[in-house]
Amino acid sequence: MTYEKEEIELDGEKITIKKGALKKQLKVGTDYTFKIRELKKIQKVDKGETFDFHDKSFKMTPLMKSRVNLAVTLMGKSKKKKDSEVAKN
């Protein structure tokens, strides 16, 4: 499967990400929406350790760790953006 690449700006720096890569790695559907709470729980797992996610067992790899960290960062940024827009109105 070839991933669709998307360029985003994070703290003034443009980075390219593969859309849906974390979803595929965690074996959830493309329509699945991650909750920040469950991603933060996964984020605490050390590299090389195994963890369960939706009744499936996974091993934390360096690539998965970086994808989870990026997802948590982006979800936090979007929440802050929404909160600032509400405060302006």
N, C-alpha and C positions, 0 to 999 in steps of 0.2 A: 504494500500500500504506500502510495506517495502522499505525503502530508502537504496540505496547502500552507504555504508560508505567509506570514503576516508581519509587517514591520510596525513596531510600536515605539513610542517615546517614553523613556523612564528616567526621570530626573535630568532631562535635557539631553540624554544620550539615546540614539536610535539603536534598537536591537531587533533582530529577526527571530521570530518564534515559529514553531510548528504547531498549527492549530489542531487540537484533539490528541496530541501525543500523550499527555498524562492520562486522559480518559482511556486510550487504548492500552497503555501500560498497566492501568488498574482494572482493565477489563469491564468497563461500564459502557453503557450505550452512548451514542453521540448526542442524544437528547437529555442526558443526565446533567443536573446542575449540582456542583459541589457546594457544600456548606462550609463556611469558614471554620466552624468548630471542628468538623471532621478532618479538615486539612491540617489544622494546628495540632491535632492529636497525632497524625502521621508524621508531621514535621519533627516531633520530639523523638522519633525512633532513630537510633544511631545507624550508621552505615554498617552493613553486614548482618544486622539483626533481622529476624522475621517478624511480621505483624499480620494481623487479620483485618481485612476490609471487605465488608459485605459478604461474610462467610467464605472468603477466599484467602488463602495464605500467600504472602508475598515476601520477598527478600529486598531490603532497602539497598539499592545500588547508588553510587554517586550521581548517576544521571537522574534517577527518580528523585533523589534528595534535592537536586538543583531545580527540577521541575516543580516540586511541591513548594519549595521556598519562593520561586517566582510567582506561583499561583496565589500564595498567601499575600505576597507583596502587592500584586496587582489588585486583589480583592480589597485589601486595605486602602489602596489609593482610590479605588472607585467609591468606596464608602465615604472617605473623607471628602471627595468631590461632591457627592450627593448631599452630605451634611452642610457643606459650605454654600451650595445652591439654595438649600432650604433656608439657611440663615439670612441670605441676601433678600429673599422674598418676604 
